[in-house]
Amino acid sequence: MLTAEAMPLVEHETPRDFLELRAREFARLDAGGHAYLDFTGSALYPESLVRSHGDTLRSGVFGNPHAENPTSLASTSHLALARSRVLRFMDADPAEYTVVFTANATAALAHVATSYPFGPAVPLVLSVDNHNSVNGIREYAMRAGATVHYLPLDAELRLHAPDARLQSLRQANDAGGLMAFPAQSNFSGVKHPLALVTTAQSLGFRVLLDAAALLPMTRLSLRDVPADFVALSFYKMFGYPTGVGALVARRDALSQLRRPWFSGGTVDFVSVQNVMHALRAGEEGFEDGTPDFLGISAIPAGLQFLEDIGLPRIERHSMNLTVQLIAALTSLRHRNGQPLVHVYGPQDARARGATVAFNVLNDAGSVVPFQAVERRAHVARVSVRGGCFCNPGASETAFGFPAEATAQCLVSTRMNGWALSSFAECMRGYPVGAVRASFGMASNRADALRLLSVVESFVDD
């Protein structure tokens, strides 16, 4: 087991108020012996949020909001409050922005994907670093005859000269099209420059910002960063409720989307005999079926919980642990002097979040399969994540995949029935996944030390 001295301090120990927060809101972690280091996957719900929401449900009577009876109007009131609260949290002018509630961030992204007016002169521009829920937009774009372009990454997994690339693409197209990128990478933790939003808009692009990984601890002002579309999930921010996300959209951008279908709750009228329908204006034209009106009623209290603690304080606390973890991981060595760990992305705190992707190496410098690290972490009750984290572009760049050889391995493996083990064998020593640790408001130094103990167990193993 590593001692505390093995993890160098940057500023101070875990602040007392965060230790008290953990004891008050997340006592189940220590009671169950958990070291939870998967905050990029999901935040943990605070106990007070669950209790307060339970009190709301026990004391109220809430019906389907698509009616005018008293219980329906009670639900409608909660929906309106939640919309208003989200806009306030994101510093968005209600005259310019609205909130479409969805099942998750993926569903929010799908609204844009299925409804954006792509065409031969209306391209799609994606960053290489994107979650697959954003990468999938290319299928709708290509189906409409649009060209798909990618903004490349540099050695630190940051966007490489994106402004120049956008300028070049704009000169080749009469219409700007759509550009989509993550505010913060779910693979490396890199925070991509938000100034890119206004740069792209000045060149005629609409901008879709994936903010799912950013918002749990970083403030996003839509007055300063006026993205056309922003996708988010609330469980990523405060752990509860699951199954509720949102598309925060500029009203003028939302009006340009063309929905390919309609459903219950999205229409003013439908005629079967005349084959006619009319979509409702604004957000209601996109909220398919009945929204999760009970879950949505927890959102205002969840946002208030974050604001009471303070996003800047959560970020400072989490980044302090992140920098310490990176320093400790990169200092570990085998007895022959070979590094034990390779960390992907930035090695310091500049323009990054509290997410660390890494691989363990053997004493010959080869990558230990991430599954082996996961297994030992599981035994130690340390929750980290392994794989490519649904981000193939950042993974391919980080692992140095040669494009032609990768294509051959993907095709041959798929033909024989896809298996990650077969793909790894075909790739001849390239890593096919990594381990990801990520911090949040409930994290402490002991969690990081327990992960380091798991990693150190591979020395000369």
N, C-alpha and C positions, 0 to 999 in steps of 0.2 A: 504494500500500500504506500502511495506517495505521501510524503510529509507536506505540510503547508509551505515549507521553504522551497519545495520543488515547483511551486507556482508563484512566480514573482509578482509582487504587488506593484500596481501602477500608481494608484492614488491612496486607497484605503481599503479596509475590509468592507464586507457588505454593510451598507449603512443601517443603523439601528431601526429606522422607520420601515425599511424594506424587510428586515427580519421580523418586525412586529406585524407587518402586512402578511407575510407568509404564515405566521402563527395564527393570525386572526381569520384569514380568508382561504388559506390553502393548507390547513393543518393535516389534511388527508395525505399529503405527500410524505411527510415524515412518519405519520402513523402507519403507512403502508410500505415504508422503506424505499420510496421512489426517488430517483434522480431524473427529473423530467427535462429533457433537452431537445424538444421537438416543437418549439413555439412557432416556427415557420409553418409547420404542418397544422397546428391548431393552438390557440391560446387555451388556458385553463379557466374555467368559470369560477368567479369568486362566490363564496357561500352566501354573502349578503344579497347578491343579485338574484340567486335562485329563491332565497327566502322572500324577498320583496315581490318578486313576480308571482310566487305562490300566493302571497297575501292578496295581490290584485285579482288573481283568478278565483280565489275562494270568496272574495267579497263582492265580485261583480257577476253579471250575467251578460254574455256576449254571443250574438248570433251572426249568421252570415251577413256580411256588409252589403250584399247586393239586394237590399230591401230598405223599406222606410219605417219598419216597426222599431220600438224602443231599444230592443237588444241589438238590432242591426245598426242603429244609429250610434250606439255605444261603441261598437267595433269600428265604425267609420271614423268616429272621433279619435280613437287610438291610432288609426292609420294616418290621419291628418297630422296628429302630434308627432308621430315618428318621422314623417316626411320633413316636417319643419325642423325637427331636431337634427336630422342628418344634414340638412342644408346649413344649419348654423354651425355644426361641428366642422364642416368643410369650408366655412367662410364663403358661401355661395349666395349670390343675390337671387331670391325667389322669383324675381321678375325675369331672370335670365336662365335659371336652372330649375329642373324638376327631378324627382326621384321615382324610378320604376322599381318596385320590389320584385325580386326574383327568388328562385330556389337557392342560388349561390352565385359566385362570381362567374362561373362557367356559363350559366344561363343568361347572365347579363351580357357577356361577350357574344353569345349566340344570337341575341336580339340584333346586334349590329351586323354580325356575319350574314344572317339570313335576309336582312332588309336593306343593306347598303347598296346603292345603285352602281355597282361595278360594271365595267364594260371595257372594250378595247382601248379607249382613251382615258379610262379611269382606273389606274393601277392600285395595287396594294403594296405598301412598304412595311416590312417587318424587321425588327432587330433579330440577329442570330440568337440572342439571349431572349427567349420567350417561353412561357409555359405552353404546353400543348393545347390548352384551351384557347390560346391566341393563335398558335400555329395552324389550328384547324380552320381558321377563317380563310386560308388560302384556297381551300377546296371550293368554297362558294365563289371566290374571286375568279379562279381559273374556269369554273363552269360558265361564268358570264363572259369569258374571253379576255379577262384582265391579265396583265402581266404582273408577276409577283417578284419583288426585289427584296434583297436582304442587306441590312447594314452590318458590317463585320465587326469582330471584337479584336482587341489587342492582347498582348501577353498577360495583362492583369485582368482580362475578361471584361474590360470596359469598352464602350463603343469607340470605334476607331474612325476619327474624322467624319462624324455623321453629318455635319453641316455641309461640307463639300459634296458629299455623296447625294444629299437631298437637292442641292443646287443643280447637280448634273442630271438627276432624274427629272427635275422640273423642266429643264430645257428640252428634254426629249418627249414631254407630254403636254398637250394643250390643257388638260384638266389635272388638278392636283392629285385627286384620289384620296386614299385613306392611309395613314401611318399609325402603326400600333407598336407600343413598346412598354416594358415594365418600369415603373418608377423605381423599384428595387428588385434585384434578381433573387428568385427563390433558390437558385443554385449557389451563387457565390456571395450573396449579400451586397454586391455592388449597387450603389445608388447612381442610376444614369442621370445625366444632366436634364433637369426639368425645363431649362431654357430652350431645350429642343422643341417644346410644345409651341411656343410663339414663333420660333424660327420656321417650323414646318407650316404653321398657319399663314405666315407671311408669304410663303411660296404657293399657297392655294390648297394645302392639304387639310383635311379634317384629321383630328388626332384622337385616338383611342388610347387611354392610359390604364394599364393594369396596375391598380394600387393595392392589391390584396396583401402583398408582403410589406408594404411601406406603412400603412395606416396604424398598425398596432402600437407603434411608438414614435411616429413622426407626423407632425402636423402638415396637412396639405391645404393650402389656401387657393380656392378656385378664382379668387380675385387676382392673385399673383400669377397663378398657373392656370389659365383659362382653357383647359382641355375641353374638347367637344363631348367626349364620352369618358366616364370613369367607372371601372368595374371594381367591386369589393364584396367581401364576405364578412359578416359580423362575427362568426365564430372564430375567425382569425384574429379579431380585435379583442374580444373579451369572453370568448369561449362558449357563449350561450346567447341566443338559441342557435342550434345547428339547423341547416335547411333554410336559411334566410340570407339573401344577398341583395345587392342593389346595382342598378345602372343609374348613375347620376349623369344627367345629360343636359346640354344646352338646349333650350326649347327650339331654337331655329335649326339645330342639327337633328333633333328628334323628328321634326316635321319633314325632313328630307328623306327619312327612311321609308321604304315601301314594303310593308309586311306581306309575305306571300300567302298568309291565311288569316282566319279569324277564329275566335273561340268564345266560350261563355265569359261574360264580363268585359269583353273588349269592344262591343258593338252598341251602337244606338238602335239599330234595327237590322233584321235579317228577313228576307222574303224567300221562301222556298219556291213558290209558284212562279215568281218573276226572276229568280236567280240574282237577287240583289242583296247588298249589305252596305253598311256605313260604319267604319271604325270610329270609336270615340276619339276625341282630340286629346293630345298630351299623354301623360303616363298611363291613363286608364286603357288606352288602345293597345298597350303592351303587356298588361298584367293578366296573363292567360288564366282563366278559371278563377277560383276563389283564392285570394292570397292567404298566407298563414297569419291570419289576423290575431291569433293568440300569441304566437311567437313574436310577431312584430311589436306587440305591446311591451316587450321587454327591452326594446332597443333604446328608448330614451334613458332609462336607468343605467344601461350598460355604457352608453356614451358619457353619462354623468360620472360614472365610476372612474373612467379613464381621466376625465378632466379634473376630478378631485385630487387624484394622485399627481397628475401633470405629465403630459407626454414628454416634455424635455427631461424631466427627472427619470422617467422610465428608460428613456434612451441613454442617458448618462450611466445609469446603473447597469444596463445590459451591455453597453459598449465597454465599460470597464472590465467586465468579465470576459468579453470577447477578446480584447487585446491581451489580457493575461493568458487566456487559453492558447491563442496563436503563439505567443512567446514561449509558453511551456511546450507545446507540441513540436515547434521547430527546434527546440533545444535538445530533444530526446535523441539519443544515439545508441546504436549497437556497440558491442565491445570493440569491434574493429574500426569504429569511427564513422561508419555509414549512418546517414540519417534514418531515423525510425519512421518519420512521417513526411509526407509531401502535402502542403496546404495549397489549394487552388484559389486564385484571385488575390486581392490585396493582402499584404502582410501587416498593414497598419490600419489606423482608424479613419483614414481620409476617405470621405464619400463612400462609406459602406455601412451596412446594417449589422445586426447581431447574429449573423449566420456564417458558419464556418464549414466549408466542404474540404475533406482531406482523404487521403489514403494512407494506410500503414504499409511500410516497405519491409522486406526481409533484409538480411545482412548482405545480400548480393545486389540490393537496389531494385528488386522486382516487387511489383505490387501484390500484397496479400489480398485475396478476394474479399470484397466488402462484406460478403455473407459471413465470413469467419469472424470478423469484428462484431457484426450484429449478434452472432450467437453468444459470444462472450459477454457483450453488453446486456443481452437478455438475461443471462444467468445472474449478472450483478444488479439486475433491476434498474438498469440505466436505459432510458428511452431516447435513442437516437434513430435516425432514418438512414437507410441504405438504398443505393440505386442511382438513377439519373434524375430523379425528382420531377419527372414529366417535363424535362427541359433538355431535349436532345441537342439543340444548337450549342448551348453553353457546354454541355458534356463533350460533344465532338471536338470543340475548340480546346477545352481544358485537357482532354486526354490525347490530343494530337492525332486524331484519326485521319489517315490518308483517304481521301474521298473515293478513289477508284477501288481500292482494296475493300473499303467499308461497304460499298455498293455490292461488290461481288459476294461478300460474306452475308449481307442481308438477304440477297436473292437466294443464295444456296441454302441458307438456314430456313428461310420461309418455305422453300420447295420441299424440304424434308420434315416439315412440322416445326414451327418456331419453338426454340428453347434457348434461354439465355446461356446455358452452359455450352451449347453447340456454337453459338455466336462467339463466345469468349475463346473457345478453342480455335475457331477460324481466324480470329484477330491476332493470334500468335503473340501474346504477351501484353498487348495493349489493355489497360484497365477498361472494364465495361460498366463501371459504377463506382461510386464513392460513398463515404460516410458523411452525414451532415448533422452537425450539432447547432442548436440555436437557442438563444436565451430570451427571457421575458421578465415581467415584473416579479414573478414568484421564484426566480432563480437565485441561487446563492453560490458562494465559493466552494462549498462542500460538494455540490452537484458536479462542478467542473473537475474537482479532484477525483471524484469517483470515475469519471470518464477517463481521465489521465491514467488512473490505475489500470483500467481495462486495456488502454493502448500500450502501457508499459509492459504488460504481460507478454507482449510479442517480442520483447528484446531477446535476440539470439534463439528464438523459438523455431 
